[in-house]
Amino acid sequence: MKLVAPNAGRNRVMEYLRLLIDEELTRLPDHPTAAQMEKLLRYDDFHAIKDAKKLQTIADGPSDLIVPGPKALRAHHIIPEYVQTKLSALGVDVGNMNKTPVKVFTDEAHFGAGENSLHKKMNAWGEGALSPAKVAQSADKTELIDNLITFYKQSNHEDMAKVVRGWARQRSIPYTL
């Protein structure tokens, strides 16, 4: 189901939130500790702030959140849900997916129609190594994590690569990068 409602000018609140998240991610060390990871804004935090501010959104399923406006924003699970689902099937305790750290993007930069959206790049990267279909076939936890780290680094999102390292470290998933 899709709900559409006007933003009523509250997009500025979410834009400031996006900037704060970016700053928080940028300050992370290359291999964050569990304590540092706990301080990151998570998907459920993003929803709580949205709800507290009574921001009206477009929602299309549990993983879609758009704050309408000239620059509609979405919360991106830094460890994509389909990767977490696969890791869970491989025996990793991923916990609650809504507690995953997020980075906020404009709708266009996240899932846009062009080839430059994050998810289009992710699906095409490494001959589709991070596409949902290839991830579903993977049997190697380290390779999945290394692929995410490499993709984010090559896509100029070193901040998200740091989060992947910290998230993997919390779950005792080895990585080589």
Backbone as ProteinMPNN parsed JSONL, in Angstrom:
{"seq_chain_A": "MKLVAPNAGRNRVMEYLRLLIDEELTRLPDHPTAAQMEKLLRYDDFHAIKDAKKLQTIADGPSDLIVPGPKALRAHHIIPEYVQTKLSALGVDVGNMNKTPVKVFTDEAHFGAGENSLHKKMNAWGEGALSPAKVAQSADKTELIDNLITFYKQSNHEDMAKVVRGWARQRSIPYTL", "coords_chain_A": {"N_chain_A": [[0.845, -1.173, 0.0], [0.449, 2.257, -0.695], [0.852, 5.358, 0.73], [0.2, 8.707, 0.256], [1.051, 11.918, 1.108], [1.133, 15.454, 1.661], [4.198, 17.157, 2.503], [4.325, 19.438, 4.05], [6.368, 21.3, 4.468], [8.267, 20.176, 6.164], [10.485, 18.911, 5.264], [12.941, 20.057, 5.607], [13.739, 19.404, 8.208], [14.327, 16.685, 7.944], [16.379, 16.855, 6.088], [18.383, 18.118, 7.597], [18.761, 16.069, 9.415], [19.807, 14.121, 7.708], [22.278, 15.309, 7.094], [23.452, 15.299, 9.652], [23.678, 12.527, 10.087], [25.456, 11.85, 8.033], [27.747, 13.214, 8.963], [28.204, 11.844, 11.365], [28.788, 9.25, 10.406], [31.079, 9.744, 8.918], [32.962, 10.341, 10.864], [33.579, 7.919, 12.007], [35.982, 5.406, 12.942], [38.156, 3.309, 10.901], [37.718, 0.63, 11.616], [35.214, 0.164, 13.398], [34.261, -0.061, 16.88], [32.042, -2.068, 18.947], [30.765, -0.374, 20.759], [30.973, 2.091, 19.437], [29.443, 1.535, 17.208], [26.927, 1.266, 18.33], [26.141, 3.862, 18.731], [25.298, 4.855, 16.329], [22.786, 6.126, 14.097], [19.896, 4.259, 13.544], [17.706, 2.311, 11.44], [15.165, 2.037, 12.705], [15.366, 4.165, 14.485], [15.312, 6.305, 12.726], [12.678, 6.13, 11.776], [11.341, 6.635, 14.216], [12.058, 9.296, 14.753], [10.925, 10.514, 12.543], [8.224, 9.956, 13.092], [7.887, 11.265, 15.567], [8.189, 13.885, 14.834], [6.011, 14.123, 13.345], [6.093, 13.813, 10.605], [4.886, 13.501, 7.412], [4.708, 10.783, 5.229], [5.61, 8.838, 2.313], [4.971, 5.545, 2.178], [6.01, 2.338, 1.304], [5.91, -0.576, 1.959], [7.886, -2.298, 4.493], [10.56, -1.536, 4.208], [10.724, 0.797, 2.807], [10.915, 4.248, 2.918], [9.902, 7.396, 2.393], [10.252, 10.835, 2.482], [8.221, 13.153, 1.334], [8.781, 15.839, -0.957], [10.714, 18.466, -2.526], [13.206, 17.251, -2.548], [12.907, 14.326, -1.978], [13.544, 11.983, 0.606], [15.214, 8.937, 1.53], [15.807, 6.253, 3.798], [18.631, 4.303, 3.807], [19.433, 0.99, 4.312], [22.508, 0.186, 5.452], [23.684, -2.3, 5.548], [22.275, -4.146, 3.338], [18.894, -5.38, 3.369], [18.413, -7.837, 2.015], [20.953, -8.94, 2.007], [21.374, -9.261, 4.723], [19.362, -11.148, 5.213], [20.367, -13.345, 3.775], [22.786, -13.777, 5.162], [21.742, -14.484, 7.625], [20.557, -16.91, 6.929], [22.87, -18.307, 6.584], [23.648, -18.772, 9.112], [24.289, -16.585, 10.716], [23.622, -14.422, 13.398], [21.742, -11.906, 12.79], [20.108, -10.192, 14.075], [17.589, -7.698, 14.702], [16.432, -6.347, 11.769], [15.591, -3.741, 11.534], [17.202, -2.395, 13.211], [19.477, -1.815, 11.978], [22.234, 0.199, 10.974], [21.809, 3.299, 9.185], [22.049, 5.279, 6.183], [21.125, 8.34, 4.797], [19.611, 9.117, 1.771], [18.718, 11.022, -1.18], [15.693, 10.271, -2.882], [16.105, 9.832, -5.621], [18.91, 9.389, -5.74], [19.054, 7.069, -4.284], [17.179, 4.95, -5.185], [16.747, 5.687, -7.801], [15.681, 6.167, -11.271], [17.726, 6.376, -13.133], [21.043, 5.197, -14.145], [22.767, 5.859, -12.139], [21.876, 5.554, -9.544], [22.214, 4.389, -6.173], [21.4, 1.705, -5.616], [21.143, 0.642, -8.193], [23.773, 0.787, -9.102], [24.898, -0.89, -7.19], [23.684, -3.349, -7.793], [24.761, -3.843, -10.311], [27.48, -3.91, -9.911], [30.621, -5.627, -9.872], [30.036, -7.707, -11.715], [27.417, -8.208, -10.986], [27.636, -9.172, -8.394], [26.573, -8.228, -5.995], [23.906, -8.227, -6.423], [20.487, -9.033, -5.646], [19.849, -11.668, -6.561], [22.373, -12.956, -6.972], [23.475, -12.719, -4.416], [21.73, -14.321, -2.997], [22.55, -16.817, -3.862], [25.031, -17.099, -2.792], [27.465, -18.608, -0.604], [29.336, -17.824, 1.151], [30.201, -16.051, 3.848], [32.261, -14.204, 4.468], [33.033, -13.353, 1.93], [30.689, -12.03, 1.078], [30.609, -9.854, 2.9], [33.124, -8.66, 2.354], [32.667, -7.968, -0.328], [30.644, -6.016, -0.035], [32.06, -4.056, 1.423], [34.11, -3.434, -0.43], [32.567, -2.523, -2.626], [31.307, -0.215, -1.508], [33.593, 1.33, -0.917], [34.703, 1.68, -3.501], [32.692, 3.127, -4.595], [32.901, 5.584, -3.518], [31.941, 5.779, -0.896], [33.183, 5.519, 1.662], [32.503, 5.892, 4.295], [30.303, 4.216, 4.68], [31.506, 1.778, 4.233], [33.066, 1.553, 6.522], [31.066, 1.197, 8.428], [30.06, -1.292, 7.655], [32.262, -2.915, 8.288], [32.317, -2.588, 11.108], [29.785, -3.609, 11.782], [30.008, -6.258, 10.904], [32.064, -7.096, 12.539], [30.835, -6.963, 15.066], [29.25, -9.189, 14.847], [30.933, -11.269, 14.607], [31.794, -11.936, 12.03], [34.187, -12.771, 9.781], [36.332, -10.6, 7.88], [38.309, -9.353, 5.16], [39.211, -6.898, 4.387]], "CA_chain_A": [[0.0, 0.0, 0.0], [1.212, 3.486, -0.762], [0.177, 6.531, 1.264], [0.831, 9.928, -0.221], [0.563, 13.094, 1.823], [2.09, 16.559, 1.522], [5.199, 17.235, 3.557], [4.048, 20.639, 4.853], [7.592, 22.037, 4.753], [9.105, 19.535, 7.173], [11.616, 18.259, 4.613], [14.182, 20.64, 6.151], [14.119, 18.617, 9.385], [14.945, 15.457, 7.475], [17.643, 17.211, 5.443], [19.347, 18.296, 8.691], [19.034, 14.733, 9.929], [20.708, 13.489, 6.74], [23.607, 15.903, 7.286], [23.987, 14.794, 10.918], [24.055, 11.127, 9.876], [26.686, 11.861, 7.231], [28.842, 13.615, 9.845], [28.418, 10.742, 12.306], [29.429, 8.158, 9.688], [32.406, 10.192, 8.506], [33.859, 10.331, 12.024], [33.883, 6.555, 12.455], [37.289, 4.862, 12.553], [38.055, 2.28, 9.867], [37.211, -0.62, 12.196], [34.496, 0.629, 14.589], [33.971, -0.98, 17.98], [30.615, -2.257, 19.226], [30.274, 0.847, 21.417], [30.825, 3.116, 18.407], [28.325, 1.137, 16.344], [25.685, 1.502, 19.073], [25.812, 5.283, 18.685], [24.821, 5.22, 15.002], [21.348, 6.165, 13.857], [19.425, 3.033, 12.918], [16.474, 2.429, 10.665], [14.04, 2.283, 13.605], [15.53, 5.529, 14.993], [14.869, 7.191, 11.654], [11.213, 6.102, 11.834], [10.895, 7.273, 15.457], [12.201, 10.743, 14.57], [9.887, 10.895, 11.587], [6.934, 9.908, 13.78], [7.862, 12.296, 16.605], [8.027, 15.17, 14.16], [4.764, 13.999, 12.601], [6.376, 13.973, 9.184], [4.04, 12.657, 6.587], [5.606, 10.091, 4.314], [5.123, 7.818, 1.394], [5.51, 4.268, 2.652], [5.708, 1.238, 0.399], [6.54, -1.739, 2.553], [8.659, -1.99, 5.694], [11.902, -1.007, 3.962], [10.663, 2.041, 2.052], [10.512, 5.443, 3.632], [10.158, 8.593, 1.604], [9.674, 12.072, 2.965], [7.98, 13.877, 0.093], [9.253, 17.205, -1.069], [11.558, 18.617, -3.706], [14.282, 16.265, -2.446], [12.401, 13.247, -1.137], [14.648, 11.251, 1.2], [15.018, 7.548, 1.94], [16.818, 5.668, 4.674], [19.258, 3.147, 3.174], [20.077, 0.016, 5.199], [23.88, 0.063, 4.984], [23.753, -3.733, 5.255], [20.953, -4.333, 2.724], [18.057, -6.422, 3.976], [18.589, -9.136, 1.358], [22.246, -9.456, 2.463], [21.137, -9.735, 6.089], [18.563, -12.373, 5.111], [21.269, -14.42, 3.366], [23.698, -14.054, 6.268], [20.952, -15.208, 8.62], [20.434, -18.288, 6.43], [24.196, -18.911, 6.744], [23.879, -18.981, 10.534], [24.677, -15.365, 11.423], [22.548, -13.761, 14.134], [21.744, -10.523, 12.308], [19.271, -9.377, 14.947], [16.455, -6.994, 14.112], [16.885, -5.578, 10.596], [15.284, -2.331, 11.731], [18.241, -1.823, 14.07], [20.638, -1.658, 11.111], [22.594, 1.599, 10.705], [21.333, 3.823, 7.904], [22.511, 6.53, 5.592], [19.966, 8.92, 4.135], [19.834, 9.586, 0.397], [17.526, 11.454, -1.901], [15.032, 9.155, -3.553], [16.772, 9.631, -6.913], [20.239, 8.81, -5.511], [18.904, 5.761, -3.662], [16.525, 3.979, -6.067], [16.317, 6.425, -8.99], [15.528, 5.491, -12.552], [18.979, 6.392, -13.875], [22.077, 4.211, -13.808], [23.614, 6.356, -11.057], [21.337, 5.344, -8.202], [23.032, 3.485, -5.364], [21.013, 0.307, -5.784], [21.466, 0.205, -9.57], [25.219, 0.561, -9.109], [25.16, -2.059, -6.356], [23.244, -4.538, -8.528], [25.616, -4.051, -11.478], [28.875, -3.991, -9.495], [31.271, -6.936, -9.8], [29.234, -8.657, -12.513], [26.191, -8.52, -10.255], [27.949, -9.892, -7.155], [25.722, -7.763, -4.897], [22.49, -8.248, -6.806], [19.762, -9.981, -4.788], [19.924, -13.045, -7.077], [23.708, -13.522, -6.704], [23.636, -12.82, -2.961], [20.942, -15.492, -2.574], [23.295, -18.025, -4.225], [26.328, -17.099, -2.107], [27.61, -19.453, 0.584], [30.54, -17.366, 1.832], [29.927, -14.843, 4.635], [33.366, -13.258, 4.317], [32.957, -12.786, 0.583], [29.587, -11.064, 1.055], [31.032, -8.654, 3.624], [34.194, -8.036, 1.564], [32.051, -7.351, -1.509], [29.987, -4.771, 0.394], [33.112, -3.085, 1.757], [34.758, -3.006, -1.676], [31.614, -1.714, -3.391], [31.155, 1.107, -0.903], [34.839, 2.078, -1.098], [34.845, 2.051, -4.913], [31.616, 4.07, -4.917], [33.16, 6.789, -2.722], [31.159, 5.75, 0.34], [34.052, 4.919, 2.679], [31.789, 5.917, 5.572], [29.475, 3.011, 4.784], [32.423, 0.635, 4.342], [33.413, 1.474, 7.942], [29.914, 0.638, 9.137], [30.021, -2.724, 7.338], [33.299, -3.554, 9.108], [31.866, -2.61, 12.494], [28.627, -4.513, 11.877], [30.53, -7.621, 10.773], [32.861, -7.346, 13.747], [29.883, -7.245, 16.143], [28.642, -10.5, 14.625], [32.051, -12.224, 14.429], [31.936, -12.341, 10.624], [35.52, -12.331, 9.338], [36.458, -9.844, 6.625], [39.737, -9.233, 4.843], [39.529, -5.543, 3.932]], "C_chain_A": [[0.893, 1.239, 0.0], [0.351, 4.627, -0.252], [0.924, 7.751, 0.777], [0.205, 11.092, 0.527], [1.576, 14.213, 1.656], [3.006, 16.646, 2.73], [4.984, 18.414, 4.486], [5.337, 21.332, 5.307], [8.533, 21.385, 5.739], [10.313, 18.83, 6.561], [12.942, 18.803, 5.142], [14.656, 19.859, 7.365], [14.856, 17.363, 8.937], [16.269, 15.735, 6.771], [18.727, 17.442, 6.497], [19.723, 16.943, 9.286], [20.01, 14.006, 9.006], [22.135, 14.012, 6.922], [24.254, 15.42, 8.585], [24.446, 13.345, 10.786], [25.357, 11.049, 9.091], [27.894, 12.204, 8.099], [29.203, 12.485, 10.81], [29.167, 9.589, 11.629], [30.856, 8.516, 9.295], [33.408, 10.105, 9.644], [34.223, 8.937, 12.514], [35.312, 6.167, 12.084], [37.089, 3.751, 11.519], [37.46, 0.969, 10.37], [36.487, -0.279, 13.499], [34.273, -0.474, 15.622], [32.458, -1.117, 18.137], [30.026, -0.996, 19.858], [30.073, 1.967, 20.399], [29.65, 2.798, 17.484], [26.981, 1.424, 17.023], [25.228, 2.954, 18.985], [25.224, 5.716, 17.339], [23.299, 5.244, 14.927], [20.951, 4.92, 13.084], [18.106, 3.295, 12.206], [15.28, 2.728, 11.571], [14.143, 3.671, 14.248], [14.988, 6.536, 13.99], [13.336, 7.284, 11.65], [10.701, 6.824, 13.076], [10.977, 8.793, 15.342], [11.132, 11.25, 13.619], [8.538, 10.969, 12.278], [6.815, 11.011, 14.836], [7.643, 13.676, 16.013], [6.742, 15.212, 13.338], [4.966, 14.297, 11.116], [5.497, 13.014, 8.411], [4.914, 12.061, 5.502], [4.85, 9.302, 3.273], [5.765, 6.54, 1.896], [5.079, 3.178, 1.696], [6.431, 0.007, 0.911], [7.424, -1.339, 3.71], [10.019, -1.369, 5.416], [11.888, 0.29, 3.166], [10.186, 3.171, 2.928], [10.888, 6.633, 2.783], [9.512, 9.768, 2.312], [9.478, 12.944, 1.744], [8.461, 15.318, 0.169], [10.132, 17.296, -2.289], [12.714, 17.619, -3.723], [13.805, 15.169, -1.512], [13.572, 12.399, -0.656], [14.235, 9.841, 1.582], [16.151, 7.132, 2.854], [17.32, 4.39, 4.005], [19.862, 2.252, 4.25], [21.501, -0.179, 4.668], [24.226, -1.404, 4.733], [22.381, -4.051, 4.663], [20.201, -5.529, 3.325], [18.277, -7.789, 3.337], [19.941, -9.76, 1.705], [22.092, -9.995, 3.888], [20.349, -11.045, 6.087], [19.459, -13.547, 4.741], [22.235, -14.786, 4.495], [22.987, -14.816, 7.381], [20.807, -16.672, 8.219], [21.759, -19.046, 6.557], [24.588, -19.047, 8.217], [24.31, -17.767, 11.332], [23.453, -14.804, 12.146], [22.58, -12.281, 13.753], [20.908, -9.612, 13.199], [18.11, -8.764, 14.178], [16.939, -6.116, 12.961], [16.578, -4.092, 10.723], [16.258, -1.649, 12.684], [19.551, -1.661, 13.296], [20.958, -0.177, 10.926], [22.151, 2.023, 9.299], [22.148, 5.029, 7.463], [21.324, 7.044, 4.795], [20.383, 9.488, 2.783], [18.564, 10.216, -0.146], [16.955, 10.222, -2.587], [15.751, 8.817, -4.856], [18.132, 8.955, -6.734], [20.15, 7.398, -4.942], [18.371, 4.724, -4.637], [16.113, 4.604, -7.402], [16.327, 5.61, -10.272], [16.846, 5.413, -13.334], [19.972, 5.351, -13.394], [22.926, 4.63, -12.618], [23.044, 6.159, -9.662], [22.168, 4.283, -7.482], [22.676, 2.022, -5.615], [21.253, -0.207, -7.204], [22.959, -0.085, -9.677], [25.562, -0.712, -8.335], [24.808, -3.343, -7.103], [24.158, -4.86, -9.706], [27.075, -4.337, -11.093], [29.369, -5.44, -9.482], [30.492, -8.025, -10.516], [28.006, -9.14, -11.738], [26.406, -9.21, -8.925], [27.079, -9.475, -5.978], [24.252, -7.664, -5.295], [21.765, -9.253, -5.906], [19.875, -11.435, -5.259], [21.266, -13.692, -6.762], [23.949, -13.681, -5.205], [22.903, -14.061, -2.459], [21.68, -16.796, -2.853], [24.608, -18.168, -3.447], [26.312, -18.007, -0.881], [28.777, -18.993, 1.45], [30.283, -16.022, 2.525], [31.004, -13.779, 4.433], [33.316, -12.583, 2.955], [31.833, -11.751, 0.489], [29.998, -9.754, 1.724], [32.132, -7.928, 2.856], [33.637, -7.349, 0.317], [31.365, -6.038, -1.149], [31.032, -3.692, 0.689], [33.75, -2.541, 0.481], [33.833, -2.125, -2.508], [31.514, -0.31, -2.811], [32.423, 1.941, -1.076], [34.978, 2.56, -2.538], [33.784, 3.061, -5.347], [31.733, 5.371, -4.123], [32.253, 6.91, -1.504], [31.967, 5.029, 1.421], [33.358, 4.889, 4.034], [30.926, 4.672, 5.75], [30.335, 1.754, 4.86], [32.838, 0.445, 5.809], [32.287, 0.823, 8.742], [29.822, -0.867, 8.891], [31.05, -3.464, 8.185], [32.846, -3.678, 10.562], [30.721, -3.578, 12.716], [29.094, -5.965, 11.82], [31.306, -8.016, 12.027], [31.953, -7.701, 14.932], [29.315, -8.669, 16.056], [29.677, -11.595, 14.37], [32.111, -12.788, 13.01], [33.316, -11.864, 10.177], [35.441, -11.543, 8.017], [37.945, -9.61, 6.403], [40.15, -7.817, 4.478], [39.484, -4.517, 5.047]], "O_chain_A": [[1.956, 1.256, 0.621], [-0.756, 4.841, -0.745], [2.149, 7.818, 0.878], [-1.017, 11.233, 0.572], [2.77, 13.943, 1.522], [2.636, 16.257, 3.838], [5.437, 18.372, 5.629], [5.39, 21.885, 6.405], [9.528, 22.002, 6.121], [11.089, 18.208, 7.287], [13.951, 18.099, 5.131], [15.859, 19.667, 7.538], [15.899, 17.021, 9.496], [17.19, 14.923, 6.855], [19.866, 17.012, 6.315], [20.885, 16.71, 9.62], [20.937, 13.348, 9.477], [23.089, 13.234, 6.904], [25.456, 15.16, 8.622], [25.493, 12.977, 11.318], [26.253, 10.28, 9.436], [28.942, 11.567, 7.991], [30.381, 12.21, 11.037], [30.082, 9.016, 12.22], [31.744, 7.664, 9.34], [34.584, 9.824, 9.413], [35.102, 8.799, 13.364], [35.802, 6.557, 11.024], [35.963, 3.308, 11.296], [36.771, 0.274, 9.623], [37.06, -0.411, 14.581], [34.12, -1.649, 15.286], [31.692, -0.369, 17.53], [28.91, -0.598, 19.524], [29.1, 2.715, 20.491], [28.946, 3.703, 17.034], [26.011, 1.784, 16.356], [24.041, 3.237, 19.149], [24.707, 6.827, 17.222], [22.617, 4.479, 15.609], [21.586, 4.565, 12.091], [17.487, 4.348, 12.353], [14.462, 3.587, 11.241], [13.118, 4.293, 14.527], [14.299, 7.49, 14.352], [12.771, 8.371, 11.535], [9.716, 7.558, 12.992], [10.071, 9.5, 15.782], [10.511, 12.286, 13.86], [7.788, 11.925, 12.083], [5.755, 11.621, 14.979], [6.992, 14.529, 16.616], [6.43, 16.225, 12.712], [4.137, 14.936, 10.467], [5.397, 11.835, 8.751], [5.758, 12.746, 4.925], [3.633, 9.125, 3.341], [6.987, 6.469, 2.025], [3.91, 3.103, 1.32], [7.45, -0.401, 0.353], [7.691, -0.152, 3.897], [10.587, -0.731, 6.302], [12.953, 0.835, 2.877], [9.164, 3.056, 3.604], [12.064, 6.85, 2.488], [8.346, 9.698, 2.7], [10.451, 13.431, 1.169], [8.528, 15.916, 1.242], [10.288, 16.316, -3.018], [13.151, 17.191, -4.791], [14.255, 15.092, -0.369], [14.494, 12.124, -1.424], [13.079, 9.577, 1.911], [17.288, 7.583, 2.719], [16.533, 3.502, 3.676], [20.712, 2.7, 5.02], [21.679, -0.66, 3.549], [24.978, -1.715, 3.809], [21.416, -4.211, 5.41], [20.793, -6.531, 3.725], [18.324, -8.798, 4.042], [20.069, -10.984, 1.699], [22.618, -11.059, 4.215], [20.64, -11.947, 6.873], [19.335, -14.626, 5.32], [22.473, -15.965, 4.754], [23.576, -15.697, 8.007], [20.918, -17.567, 9.057], [21.772, -20.275, 6.629], [25.726, -19.395, 8.53], [24.662, -17.894, 12.505], [22.371, -14.721, 11.566], [23.347, -11.502, 14.319], [20.993, -8.389, 13.088], [17.709, -9.266, 13.128], [17.772, -5.232, 13.165], [17.235, -3.269, 10.086], [16.143, -0.449, 12.934], [20.601, -1.403, 13.884], [20.045, 0.627, 10.74], [22.123, 1.221, 8.365], [22.826, 5.689, 8.252], [20.597, 6.26, 4.185], [21.359, 10.228, 2.667], [17.47, 9.974, 0.364], [17.669, 9.251, -2.837], [15.978, 7.645, -5.157], [18.473, 8.046, -7.492], [21.082, 6.61, -5.104], [19.035, 3.72, -4.893], [15.213, 4.09, -8.065], [16.9, 4.523, -10.343], [17.051, 4.48, -14.111], [19.768, 4.706, -12.366], [23.731, 3.836, -12.131], [23.675, 6.562, -8.684], [22.748, 3.397, -8.109], [23.565, 1.192, -5.806], [21.541, -1.39, -7.384], [23.362, -1.083, -10.273], [26.4, -1.507, -8.76], [25.557, -4.318, -7.049], [24.315, -6.027, -10.063], [27.816, -4.94, -11.87], [28.629, -6.358, -9.127], [30.31, -9.124, -9.993], [27.611, -10.303, -11.819], [25.467, -9.78, -8.369], [26.861, -10.264, -5.059], [23.449, -7.076, -4.571], [22.373, -10.223, -5.454], [19.985, -12.34, -4.432], [21.31, -14.845, -6.334], [24.555, -14.66, -4.771], [23.407, -14.771, -1.589], [21.462, -17.784, -2.153], [25.22, -19.236, -3.448], [25.29, -18.156, -0.211], [29.168, -19.694, 2.384], [30.162, -14.988, 1.868], [30.697, -12.601, 4.249], [33.533, -11.376, 2.846], [32.017, -10.7, -0.125], [29.765, -8.674, 1.181], [32.081, -6.705, 2.719], [34.092, -6.265, -0.05], [31.49, -5.053, -1.878], [30.894, -2.55, 0.249], [33.911, -1.33, 0.329], [34.26, -1.098, -3.036], [31.623, 0.675, -3.541], [32.338, 3.137, -1.353], [35.33, 3.715, -2.775], [33.956, 3.763, -6.344], [30.79, 6.16, -4.062], [31.848, 8.01, -1.128], [31.501, 4.057, 2.017], [33.585, 3.981, 4.832], [30.831, 4.134, 6.853], [29.937, 0.769, 5.482], [32.948, -0.686, 6.284], [32.533, -0.001, 9.623], [29.539, -1.632, 9.813], [30.752, -4.521, 8.74], [32.974, -4.739, 11.172], [30.687, -4.288, 13.721], [28.631, -6.802, 12.594], [31.202, -9.146, 12.504], [32.251, -8.614, 15.703], [28.949, -9.267, 17.068], [29.334, -12.707, 13.968], [32.435, -13.958, 12.808], [33.583, -10.662, 10.195], [34.59, -11.804, 7.168], [38.74, -9.663, 7.341], [41.337, -7.561, 4.276], [39.731, -3.335, 4.809]]}, "name": "protein", "num_of_chains": 1, "seq": "MKLVAPNAGRNRVMEYLRLLIDEELTRLPDHPTAAQMEKLLRYDDFHAIKDAKKLQTIADGPSDLIVPGPKALRAHHIIPEYVQTKLSALGVDVGNMNKTPVKVFTDEAHFGAGENSLHKKMNAWGEGALSPAKVAQSADKTELIDNLITFYKQSNHEDMAKVVRGWARQRSIPYTL"}
